[in-house]
Amino acid sequence: MRLRLFFLLLLVQQATSANEIKFGKVSKEEVAAKQHATYPEAEAAILHKKEWVRYNYQSETGWSQIREVHFRIKIYNKEGFDWATLQVPLYVSSSDREDIGSVKGYTFNLENGKVVSQKLKKDGVFIEEVNKYRNKASITMPEVREGSVLDIEYKITSPMFWHIDEFRLQYDIPVDQAEAQLNIPEYFIFKQYSRGTQPISVKQSKENRSLHVTYRSSDGSGWSAKSTHKTGSLDFFENVYNIGVSNIPALLDEKYTSNIDNFRASMKFELASTRFPNSPYKNYSLTWEDVAKSIYDYDDFGNELNRENYFDDEVDQLISGLSTDKEKAIAIFQHVKSKMNWDGYTGVGCSQGVRKAYKEGVGNVAEINLMLTAMFRYAGLEANPVLVSTRSHGIPIFPTRNGFNYVVAGLQTQNDFMLFDATDKNALPDVLPMRALNWFGRLIRDDGSSSQVNLMPKTKSLDAIMMVVDLNEDGSIRGKYRQQYTANNAFVFRNNYTSGSEDSYLDELEKKYVDLEISNFDLKNAKDLYKPVVQSYEFEKEVGYENIGGKIYLSPLFHLTTRENPFKMEKREYPIDYGYPWQDKYIISINIPEGYAVESIPEPIAVALPENLGQFRFNISATHNVISASVETALNSPIIPAHYYADLKEFYRHIIEKESEKIILAKS
């Protein structure tokens, strides 16, 4: 019986060892594979990812965190070559910085039926400064080909023991297996949060640990005291978390996604409290009200907001003679936009302070918009800062001080509540840059209270086009075009237009509409922000319709026809985010050539999304020698829930089918 049990244990041990993935040991089958077994369309795959986070302690520097990472990546084709370079972010602050070390790597290829390896060299690792808060390490593997398997290891040492980076478990390529282990000393209590829809296994256990520490000790007293180094042990238990996933599909980004990372399978650990020996218990668990109050209490936030005497005279002149709150607000807003230039940095704290920023005309987002809020208040307006998480920062899923990285000004008038962001020259009241349109923000007041604020615009942005088209006998067309933009559409247009020259803009327009020749271009209200942008031009197109057997076949929208459905996936598990509600209205008049009459025109149609989320209306009529087309598409909500994805996909199918139907003209 003992012998049988011994062999059974030996077999289990051998099976466990066989499944264990060791760095630098790849199989011939892994290298020889031509495509992924489950997702044959994949350009690359993560065969294995393992992370191990543990804590260390030194008497001189205190606690630190070590993260060891191992990636095994398979490259299937040339489109997957981007995965030959890993990008590793490294945090930097005024007093602390993360360092990367122990970088090792091998590229495995199949040559003459044998697996050969190429070792990563020092010149394959490059560290660069991204900004004053972030560095980036790039690890570029050698000799990468179609079929290569890459093994990469590195270690990050961080003094920021209170912060654990999110464990990313899903990528834009499939993940066969990913696991993470955290060994957290009993003194730190972390909350766990997960993202995404994929199943994640989390197991928790406890282990004893002993650390050998060196410390200073003083013998004697007074001038005769001697300091000596002594060693001892620190005994404690650790909470061990083992996280695992397998067979995770690629997370594919699609149009109208705010930030794909919001929906990626991942695990986040947030410090909730600390419990050190001989020290009081500290609770870091927060509500959103706690977060707002703690940010307001920062010296580089609340104190800066309360400074006034650097702008008093200018504001007095600006509002002199103005009677309404809205007039005063707009005058101050325009002044700050023209005076200040954004340095590109986000954050909820001032870097140099509002006074210096105002003097130099340059500041970060907090300096500019806290300054704006302070001026509103000085003018007697009810204004408060509104904390925001930008789209690139993600949607906060739990209360944390790191949840917000942006601030705008909120203004309450007698009949309305408006949002202002003076970092962008083309912004307007309630027309924020796209980066700030991220669901909800939090307004904070002097008394420490706060409230949630909807950041998404309520007014639909209009794109209205009027077009008159003449059909020439040679198949070409000639026409006049007038387009009007309002609200967020106008904001986007102004930023795009002012980023280059008029010639470059027209070149892009002609390329967009393929072989369109534009002349007599005119643009109105490009700088008058409180009026709609209006662009007009004349155009010619060499091939504007088809003439088959003496009959003319033409698309009623010509080059404005919607030709492709933006939604291609079978299903989608995250919402569709347009950023703001919008309405497109096209009115097109087509002059029928002499000697022709209408044989057939597309039938009218009206399609609506559930719960009045959107509608599409299409109508064509003909009178005498003119065809009139009226087409309207509207999305009434900036965000469409994921469970309406099939409806939205079908909605666009109707648009494409109807707009592609032909008008047929026959000789009369």
Phi and psi in degrees as a GROMACS rama.xvg file:
@    title "Ramachandran Plot"
@    xaxis  label "Phi"
@    yaxis  label "Psi"
@TYPE xy
-62.386  -40.2704  ARG-2
-63.2862  -43.0598  LEU-3
-63.3985  -41.3245  ARG-4
-64.5258  -38.0439  LEU-5
-61.813  -46.5185  PHE-6
-64.6662  -37.6119  PHE-7
-62.3811  -45.2912  LEU-8
-64.0356  -38.338  LEU-9
-64.024  -41.8282  LEU-10
-64.2423  -42.1892  LEU-11
-61.6635  -42.3392  VAL-12
-64.305  -41.0745  GLN-13
-66.2472  -40.2027  GLN-14
-64.4  -41.11  ALA-15
-63.0127  -43.6925  THR-16
-64.9993  -36.7745  SER-17
-65.5274  -33.4625  ALA-18
-84.5988  -13.6396  ASN-19
-72.1736  131.414  GLU-20
-97.3789  118.559  ILE-21
-107.473  141.334  LYS-22
-59.9714  133.777  PHE-23
83.2921  0.996947  GLY-24
-119.742  97.6268  LYS-25
-113.048  157.629  VAL-26
-94.2299  158.369  SER-27
-64.1951  -33.8592  LYS-28
-63.9462  -38.0635  GLU-29
-63.2245  -42.8817  GLU-30
-74.0389  -34.3263  VAL-31
-79.1909  -17.5632  ALA-32
-58.384  132.858  ALA-33
-92.8934  -27.4572  LYS-34
-152.014  163.419  GLN-35
-72.3571  139.379  HIS-36
-65.2982  -38.4797  ALA-37
-95.9254  -35.435  THR-38
-123.698  79.0721  TYR-39
-62.373  -17.0917  PRO-40
-84.1584  -4.87674  GLU-41
-65.3496  136.695  ALA-42
-82.7033  -22.1754  GLU-43
-161.811  169.917  ALA-44
-152.645  150.382  ALA-45
-91.764  106.419  ILE-46
-71.903  -33.5696  LEU-47
-158.637  136.752  HIS-48
-137.244  133.222  LYS-49
-137.303  133.245  LYS-50
-126.654  143.094  GLU-51
-134.21  117.658  TRP-52
-110.624  127.447  VAL-53
-140.799  166.087  ARG-54
-111.221  149.004  TYR-55
-130.411  159.044  ASN-56
-137.82  134.208  TYR-57
-132.015  138.382  GLN-58
-62.2693  -30.3549  SER-59
-76.1484  -38.538  GLU-60
-114.916  -10.3443  THR-61
82.5438  -151.329  GLY-62
-78.847  146.114  TRP-63
-141.835  168.32  SER-64
-123.381  138.807  GLN-65
-121.94  130.018  ILE-66
-123.393  118.543  ARG-67
-105.693  134.831  GLU-68
-130.74  138.399  VAL-69
-130.804  122.536  HIS-70
-112.947  136.251  PHE-71
-122.339  117.65  ARG-72
-122.559  135.448  ILE-73
-106.857  129.368  LYS-74
-101.545  120.266  ILE-75
-94.5367  -35.9896  TYR-76
-150.201  -179.815  ASN-77
-63.1461  -30.0106  LYS-78
-63.7562  -18.6589  GLU-79
-92.738  4.7978  GLY-80
-64.2376  -23.0436  PHE-81
-58.664  -25.971  ASP-82
-76.8458  -0.545196  TRP-83
-74.2886  -10.6476  ALA-84
-121.641  121.506  THR-85
-95.445  135.374  LEU-86
-105.646  123.275  GLN-87
-118.716  113.562  VAL-88
-74.2798  144.251  PRO-89
-131.134  123.505  LEU-90
-79.7399  145.62  TYR-91
-136.808  138.277  VAL-92
-135.425  -176.862  SER-93
-63.6018  -29.4647  SER-94
-118.558  -16.7799  SER-95
-128.384  154.423  ASP-96
-153.483  147.921  ARG-97
-92.4286  144.645  GLU-98
-123.876  145.47  ASP-99
-108.631  140.144  ILE-100
-155.231  -177.21  GLY-101
51.0993  40.8772  SER-102
-80.5824  122.934  VAL-103
-135.397  150.58  LYS-104
-164.594  152.311  GLY-105
-138.202  141.276  TYR-106
-106.817  125.382  THR-107
-108.819  129.851  PHE-108
-130.504  162.655  ASN-109
-102.74  119.584  LEU-110
-129.967  121.169  GLU-111
53.4957  39.725  ASN-112
79.0422  4.13962  GLY-113
-120.198  148.193  LYS-114
-83.1066  122.202  VAL-115
-118.95  153.24  VAL-116
-124.299  150.481  SER-117
-126.172  124.859  GLN-118
-82.9307  140.792  LYS-119
-66.5715  131.546  LEU-120
-101.774  169.01  LYS-121
-60.1294  -35.0811  LYS-122
-72.8673  -3.76686  ASP-123
-85.3716  -3.99207  GLY-124
-115.751  122.247  VAL-125
-133.553  130.494  PHE-126
-114.702  129.311  ILE-127
-133.276  157.073  GLU-128
-86.5926  125.196  GLU-129
-87.7611  -50.6383  VAL-130
-156.749  -172.469  ASN-131
-71.9716  -7.86288  LYS-132
-110.754  -5.58358  TYR-133
-149.117  133  ARG-134
-108.478  169.014  ASN-135
-140.94  129.146  LYS-136
-100.873  129.608  ALA-137
-111.252  125.416  SER-138
-112.421  109.2  ILE-139
-109.106  119.714  THR-140
-82.822  147.693  MET-141
-87.6274  159.585  PRO-142
52.6378  43.2106  GLU-143
-83.5796  130.663  VAL-144
-135.319  174.639  ARG-145
-63.8746  124.811  GLU-146
101.085  -10.2418  GLY-147
-62.2899  148.071  SER-148
-114.874  130.101  VAL-149
-111.575  130.559  LEU-150
-114.854  122.254  ASP-151
-134.48  133.15  ILE-152
-129.8  144.966  GLU-153
-156.716  165.778  TYR-154
-133.175  132.742  LYS-155
-111.743  128.761  ILE-156
-108.58  126.014  THR-157
-130.168  130.641  SER-158
-78.0486  -10.2683  PRO-159
-85.5916  71.5752  MET-160
-66.5852  -20.456  PHE-161
-78.684  -11.6108  TRP-162
-117.853  125.103  HIS-163
-112.53  122.496  ILE-164
-58.7982  147.101  ASP-165
-60.4755  139.487  GLU-166
-88.6484  108.503  PHE-167
-84.7462  125.515  ARG-168
-117.522  -1.89147  LEU-169
-138.941  140.867  GLN-170
-132.778  -174.94  TYR-171
-86.3741  11.6412  ASP-172
-129.929  158.363  ILE-173
-62.0254  153.053  PRO-174
-120.939  115.415  VAL-175
-72.3068  -43.8319  ASP-176
-154.259  135.067  GLN-177
-142.069  138.126  ALA-178
-144.094  152.248  GLU-179
-142.198  144.995  ALA-180
-127.999  130.701  GLN-181
-117.323  129.09  LEU-182
-112.76  101.426  ASN-183
-110.441  119.94  ILE-184
-56.282  149.563  PRO-185
-58.2067  -17.2834  GLU-186
-74.7311  -16.7097  TYR-187
-113.92  125.74  PHE-188
-111.986  120.902  ILE-189
-113.99  144.492  PHE-190
-89.8283  152.169  LYS-191
-112.844  139.485  GLN-192
-137.635  144.379  TYR-193
-122.412  152.49  SER-194
-118.72  166.193  ARG-195
84.2501  179.526  GLY-196
-112.286  -2.03431  THR-197
-80.9744  145.521  GLN-198
-68.9274  131.997  PRO-199
-122.978  127.118  ILE-200
-90.318  127.029  SER-201
-130.031  120.086  VAL-202
-120.422  137.906  LYS-203
-120.937  138.912  GLN-204
-146.562  179.187  SER-205
-127.398  142.78  LYS-206
-136.528  147.11  GLU-207
-82.0567  147.559  ASN-208
-144.455  147.72  ARG-209
-132  127.79  SER-210
-111.168  132.156  LEU-211
-85.4447  123.754  HIS-212
-123.825  148.462  VAL-213
-110.259  134.209  THR-214
-142.161  162.154  TYR-215
-89.8471  142.058  ARG-216
-136.502  137.895  SER-217
-101.11  130.1  SER-218
-106.371  133.273  ASP-219
84.9935  -168.045  GLY-220
-147.777  165.432  SER-221
65.4899  -148.405  GLY-222
-68.107  -19.0642  TRP-223
-91.7235  0.256781  SER-224
-65.7119  140.386  ALA-225
-119.569  139.234  LYS-226
-102.392  126.396  SER-227
-128.132  154.987  THR-228
-89.82  131.025  HIS-229
-125.831  158.09  LYS-230
-117.123  151.272  THR-231
-156.395  -175.017  GLY-232
-124.126  146.616  SER-233
-115.48  111.702  LEU-234
-104.201  130.988  ASP-235
-160.739  172.497  PHE-236
-109.251  157.206  PHE-237
-117.905  142.563  GLU-238
-84.4245  122.44  ASN-239
-108.635  123.227  VAL-240
-112.009  126.406  TYR-241
-113.283  118.27  ASN-242
-112.17  137.836  ILE-243
-150.219  144.413  GLY-244
-140.06  160.347  VAL-245
-149.653  151.511  SER-246
51.3472  57.1264  ASN-247
-94.9778  125.051  ILE-248
-70.8986  162.225  PRO-249
-64.1929  141.878  ALA-250
-93.8377  104.593  LEU-251
-92.4897  126.376  LEU-252
-74.8596  145.231  ASP-253
-137.081  165.27  GLU-254
-57.2861  149.528  LYS-255
63.1093  47.9286  TYR-256
-116.713  126.767  THR-257
-64.9228  -57.3939  SER-258
-153.762  110.45  ASN-259
-59.8441  -24.958  ILE-260
-65.0014  -21.6787  ASP-261
-62.9069  -20.1608  ASN-262
-119.796  9.16266  PHE-263
-80.9165  137.261  ARG-264
-61.5002  121.101  ALA-265
-162.608  165.382  SER-266
-125.528  136.621  MET-267
-124.5  135.035  LYS-268
-114.334  124.255  PHE-269
-118.431  129.594  GLU-270
-62.0195  122.833  LEU-271
-101.949  -36.7269  ALA-272
-164.857  164.83  SER-273
-128.125  147.439  THR-274
-143.333  83.905  ARG-275
-93.5514  150.247  PHE-276
-59.0126  138.81  PRO-277
59.8331  24.0512  ASN-278
-133.899  150.977  SER-279
-68.1289  150.263  PRO-280
-67.8052  132.05  TYR-281
-116.796  126.675  LYS-282
-104.559  122.977  ASN-283
-108.236  2.35874  TYR-284
-64.7313  131.57  SER-285
-127.827  150.957  LEU-286
-97.4285  169.681  THR-287
-63.1329  -29.8559  TRP-288
-66.3536  -39.9308  GLU-289
-61.5479  -43.1129  ASP-290
-60.7567  -48.4962  VAL-291
-59.8858  -44.5824  ALA-292
-65.9473  -41.5142  LYS-293
-65.0013  -37.8575  SER-294
-67.1862  -40.5157  ILE-295
-62.5498  -32.3988  TYR-296
-79.2205  -9.43898  ASP-297
-60.2523  141.377  TYR-298
-61.1527  -36.5862  ASP-299
-86.9211  13.1949  ASP-300
-124.126  -74.9399  PHE-301
-59.6654  -46.0739  GLY-302
-62.4792  -40.3862  ASN-303
-68.081  -35.4062  GLU-304
-64.589  -31.2698  LEU-305
-87.2559  -2.38249  ASN-306
-76.9342  139.167  ARG-307
-133.466  -37.6331  GLU-308
-71.6483  14.2213  ASN-309
-101.359  -6.59979  TYR-310
-132.642  2.90886  PHE-311
-53.3324  -50.5986  ASP-312
-62.0008  -43.2547  ASP-313
-63.2647  -42.2143  GLU-314
-68.373  -38.9901  VAL-315
-56.711  -42.6436  ASP-316
-68.9417  -39.2256  GLN-317
-62.1606  -41.1998  LEU-318
-96.5891  -0.976367  ILE-319
-60.7757  124.459  SER-320
86.8129  -5.80877  GLY-321
-89.3066  139.701  LEU-322
-106.207  -35.8806  SER-323
-97.7451  155.677  THR-324
-61.2519  -38.6986  ASP-325
-66.1247  -40.5633  LYS-326
-61.5952  -43.9881  GLU-327
-64.085  -43.7478  LYS-328
-61.9207  -44.5903  ALA-329
-66.3381  -40.1797  ILE-330
-62.026  -43.7802  ALA-331
-67.6055  -42.9579  ILE-332
-59.485  -46.8759  PHE-333
-63.5191  -36.8452  GLN-334
-63.7317  -46.2487  HIS-335
-65.8151  -40.9104  VAL-336
-61.7894  -40.8859  LYS-337
-76.551  -30.5304  SER-338
-79.6323  -38.8534  LYS-339
-104.244  147.559  MET-340
-122.26  128.646  ASN-341
-75.5603  134.504  TRP-342
-86.2799  1.01959  ASP-343
92.3956  -5.68017  GLY-344
-92.6928  135.201  TYR-345
-96.9834  -179.451  THR-346
130.785  161.712  GLY-347
-102.359  2.98632  VAL-348
-118.109  148.8  GLY-349
-76.619  144.03  CYS-350
-91.4745  -53.1148  SER-351
-108.503  -10.2301  GLN-352
98.9489  149.401  GLY-353
-66.6328  -35.3564  VAL-354
-63.2715  -48.767  ARG-355
-67.5829  -40.2935  LYS-356
-60.1736  -42.6987  ALA-357
-65.8038  -39.1813  TYR-358
-65.3905  -41.1959  LYS-359
-88.9439  -14.3333  GLU-360
77.0188  16.132  GLY-361
-138.361  135.997  VAL-362
-162.67  169.503  GLY-363
-83.6338  -179.291  ASN-364
-63.6683  -37.6413  VAL-365
-66.712  -43.2578  ALA-366
-62.0935  -42.5902  GLU-367
-69.6715  -47.079  ILE-368
-84.5373  -23.8682  ASN-369
-70.4226  -38.8672  LEU-370
-58.5505  -45.3097  MET-371
-61.3714  -44.9258  LEU-372
-61.887  -42.9834  THR-373
-62.3655  -39.8998  ALA-374
-65.6277  -41.183  MET-375
-56.3265  -47.4272  PHE-376
-63.2952  -42.3206  ARG-377
-59.6012  -33.6835  TYR-378
-80.8711  5.10463  ALA-379
86.2326  15.4076  GLY-380
-93.7115  151.941  LEU-381
-86.1634  94.1337  GLU-382
-127.244  145.662  ALA-383
-146.028  151.137  ASN-384
-72.075  147.14  PRO-385
-120.684  119.011  VAL-386
-78.1664  139.55  LEU-387
-136.414  147.333  VAL-388
-106.19  121.791  SER-389
-68.7968  163.642  THR-390
-58.0369  -42.5689  ARG-391
-68.9357  -24.2988  SER-392
-79.1671  -25.3622  HIS-393
101.181  174.693  GLY-394
-95.3706  119.898  ILE-395
-62.8855  128.29  PRO-396
-101.943  -6.75207  ILE-397
-154.033  155.212  PHE-398
-65.6587  120.884  PRO-399
-154.783  150.145  THR-400
-65.6662  -22.6588  ARG-401
-87.2914  2.64363  ASN-402
-71.5627  -25.6762  GLY-403
-114.608  142.712  PHE-404
-139.556  21.6592  ASN-405
-156.843  157.238  TYR-406
-145.242  137.74  VAL-407
-125.5  174.763  VAL-408
-102.859  134.923  ALA-409
-110.865  134.224  GLY-410
-126.847  124.336  LEU-411
-100.251  116.998  GLN-412
-103.225  -176.202  THR-413
-62.2172  -36.9248  GLN-414
-118.419  0.742317  ASN-415
-154.233  162.094  ASP-416
-124.458  127.648  PHE-417
-125.954  151.452  MET-418
-112.309  142.244  LEU-419
-132.765  138.976  PHE-420
-136.51  110.142  ASP-421
-91.5719  11.139  ALA-422
-77.6523  -18.477  THR-423
-116.635  129.32  ASP-424
-62.4312  -27.3439  LYS-425
-97.8589  4.5356  ASN-426
-72.6212  155.544  ALA-427
-132.586  167.332  LEU-428
-56.08  128.175  PRO-429
65.4078  12.1323  ASP-430
-122.239  90.2595  VAL-431
-92.0828  156.691  LEU-432
-58.0197  150.978  PRO-433
-56.0791  -33.0126  MET-434
-59.4402  -27.3282  ARG-435
-93.9874  -6.8984  ALA-436
-86.3986  79.2455  LEU-437
-132.876  67.5239  ASN-438
67.8448  -91.2642  TRP-439
-129.431  147.727  PHE-440
-120.328  -178.096  GLY-441
-132.142  118.455  ARG-442
-81.098  132.639  LEU-443
-122.348  142.429  ILE-444
-114.865  167.56  ARG-445
-58.1932  -35.6414  ASP-446
-80.4326  4.3366  ASP-447
91.3672  -8.20704  GLY-448
-78.5502  162.258  SER-449
-151.19  164.344  SER-450
-151.704  152.969  SER-451
-76.5378  141.343  GLN-452
-125.716  129.789  VAL-453
-77.1179  118.973  ASN-454
-85.8821  -15.3696  LEU-455
-79.6044  134.404  MET-456
-61.9475  145.803  PRO-457
-99.0591  -26.7649  LYS-458
-86.2106  132.119  THR-459
-69.4087  137.534  LYS-460
-87.5752  130.815  SER-461
-97.989  140.361  LEU-462
-127.83  99.5125  ASP-463
-110.973  127.208  ALA-464
-123.225  131.441  ILE-465
-118.719  129.351  MET-466
-139.404  133.243  MET-467
-115.921  126.615  VAL-468
-124.415  131.82  VAL-469
-106.229  133.703  ASP-470
-95.9228  124.754  LEU-471
-94.7516  155.034  ASN-472
-64.209  -25.5977  GLU-473
-84.5842  7.10439  ASP-474
93.9205  -5.21259  GLY-475
-87.2599  165.756  SER-476
-129.743  156.509  ILE-477
-138.496  141.543  ARG-478
-159.111  172.578  GLY-479
-119.597  142.01  LYS-480
-133.308  132.961  TYR-481
-136.187  129.315  ARG-482
-132.089  137.957  GLN-483
-125.212  132.334  GLN-484
-116.054  141.807  TYR-485
-128.627  163.99  THR-486
50.6658  -127.932  ALA-487
-65.7021  -31.9633  ASN-488
-61.8348  -41.262  ASN-489
-66.591  -39.2214  ALA-490
-60.3146  -47.9102  PHE-491
-62.8572  -43.946  VAL-492
-60.3489  -47.9079  PHE-493
-59.6697  -42.6902  ARG-494
-65.3276  -41.0547  ASN-495
-67.4058  -42.3411  ASN-496
-67.4987  -41.6268  TYR-497
-79.1105  -6.44981  THR-498
-77.3839  -11.6699  SER-499
-146.617  -161.293  GLY-500
-92.6188  167.121  SER-501
-64.1851  -38.1678  GLU-502
-61.9392  -44.1278  ASP-503
-66.2995  -35.8075  SER-504
-63.5011  -45.4852  TYR-505
-67.1556  -35.9835  LEU-506
-59.904  -44.6126  ASP-507
-65.0415  -37.3981  GLU-508
-65.4929  -42.5454  LEU-509
-66.6201  -35.6358  GLU-510
-68.9121  -39.5717  LYS-511
-59.9565  -41.1311  LYS-512
-98.1213  8.51498  TYR-513
54.0547  104.654  VAL-514
66.6913  19.25  ASP-515
-83.4535  131.402  LEU-516
-106.204  120.221  GLU-517
-106.879  139.171  ILE-518
-143.052  164.269  SER-519
52.7277  46.1647  ASN-520
-71.3627  139.169  PHE-521
-142.794  137.786  ASP-522
-129.938  128.194  LEU-523
-117.606  145.249  LYS-524
66.9951  26.5954  ASN-525
-62.3034  -33.8446  ALA-526
-108.025  -11.923  LYS-527
-87.2554  88.4636  ASP-528
-65.8518  -21.6523  LEU-529
-91.3667  8.98639  TYR-530
-121.688  154.255  LYS-531
-62.8488  146.023  PRO-532
-75.4068  132.745  VAL-533
-128.429  119.534  VAL-534
-116.502  142.506  GLN-535
-142.374  151.969  SER-536
-165.23  167.363  TYR-537
-104.834  152.664  GLU-538
-144.051  157.373  PHE-539
-135.929  147.457  GLU-540
-139.454  127.164  LYS-541
-64.8387  -40.372  GLU-542
-118.879  101.699  VAL-543
-109.758  -14.8116  GLY-544
-160.638  174.589  TYR-545
-109.755  141.514  GLU-546
-119.085  108.52  ASN-547
-125.391  119.23  ILE-548
59.7551  33.6653  GLY-549
82.7808  1.09937  GLY-550
-109.345  146.273  LYS-551
-100.22  127.144  ILE-552
-115.901  123.392  TYR-553
-143.628  149.546  LEU-554
-84.7911  128.347  SER-555
-63.0183  -22.8357  PRO-556
-99.7496  -2.86635  LEU-557
51.595  -124.991  PHE-558
-75.5834  -4.87113  HIS-559
-89.8595  -0.254585  LEU-560
-61.6585  134.619  THR-561
-77.2265  118.183  THR-562
-109.919  -14.8267  ARG-563
-137.957  135.353  GLU-564
-76.2402  122.691  ASN-565
-69.7919  -13.0693  PRO-566
-111.148  115.86  PHE-567
-117.636  -20.6358  LYS-568
-71.9968  153.506  MET-569
-65.2583  -41.7058  GLU-570
-145.032  162.486  LYS-571
-140.126  134.921  ARG-572
-108.585  10.2793  GLU-573
-135.066  154.321  TYR-574
-67.6696  161.053  PRO-575
-94.9175  121.527  ILE-576
-118.933  106.088  ASP-577
-84.448  -14.2709  TYR-578
91.5192  -40.1852  GLY-579
-159.546  153.943  TYR-580
-70.6561  148.577  PRO-581
-147.344  162.189  TRP-582
-142.798  126.253  GLN-583
-106.257  127.032  ASP-584
-127.564  119.201  LYS-585
-114.542  126.482  TYR-586
-122.044  116.04  ILE-587
-125.555  129.281  ILE-588
-112.508  128.899  SER-589
-118.317  120.512  ILE-590
-83.838  121.201  ASN-591
-75.8763  131.841  ILE-592
-62.0849  151.321  PRO-593
-61.7661  137.139  GLU-594
91.2881  1.91936  GLY-595
-121.362  154.604  TYR-596
-138.51  160.312  ALA-597
-73.1416  124.923  VAL-598
-93.058  -43.3945  GLU-599
-156.144  149.11  SER-600
-132.542  153.513  ILE-601
-61.0742  146.475  PRO-602
-70.611  149.067  GLU-603
-68.2319  157.351  PRO-604
-150.407  149.589  ILE-605
-137.443  124.021  ALA-606
-125.746  136.377  VAL-607
-127.768  145.007  ALA-608
-83.5617  157.418  LEU-609
-59.5066  153.971  PRO-610
55.3776  32.2632  GLU-611
56.5268  34.2323  ASN-612
-74.9537  -23.6735  LEU-613
-176.825  165.201  GLY-614
-151.349  155.255  GLN-615
-132.126  126.172  PHE-616
-126.753  134.576  ARG-617
-138.01  123.472  PHE-618
-146.563  133.309  ASN-619
-128.38  135.108  ILE-620
-135.787  159.146  SER-621
-133.548  131.845  ALA-622
-135.477  121.689  THR-623
55.716  -114.218  HIS-624
-108.594  22.1018  ASN-625
-130.951  133.757  VAL-626
-104.692  131.62  ILE-627
-115.864  126.562  SER-628
-116.907  131.032  ALA-629
-124.503  117.683  SER-630
-129.244  129.392  VAL-631
-134.625  128.243  GLU-632
-126.142  131.829  THR-633
-140.608  137.874  ALA-634
-114.467  112.572  LEU-635
-83.9543  -12.0694  ASN-636
-124.541  139.134  SER-637
-70.0661  -20.6884  PRO-638
-129.247  126.298  ILE-639
-107.092  121.488  ILE-640
-58.6723  151.311  PRO-641
-60.9322  -29.9315  ALA-642
-71.8705  -6.12768  HIS-643
-101.036  12.188  TYR-644
-60.0536  -44.9796  TYR-645
-62.1357  -38.707  ALA-646
-64.9476  -41.1322  ASP-647
-68.54  -39.4055  LEU-648
-62.4422  -41.1217  LYS-649
-67.9882  -36.5813  GLU-650
-56.7291  -47.5922  PHE-651
-69.0306  -30.4912  TYR-652
-62.4279  -42.6211  ARG-653
-61.8817  -41.439  HIS-654
-60.6887  -48.462  ILE-655
-64.4377  -45.3256  ILE-656
-63.2173  -44.8046  GLU-657
-70.0321  -42.2668  LYS-658
-70.7787  -19.0714  GLU-659
-89.6066  -8.00257  SER-660
-66.7373  147.854  GLU-661
-99.981  145.963  LYS-662
-87.4472  136.253  ILE-663
-116.761  125.195  ILE-664
-112.017  135.814  LEU-665
-122.366  154.891  ALA-666
-64.6525  135.152  LYS-667
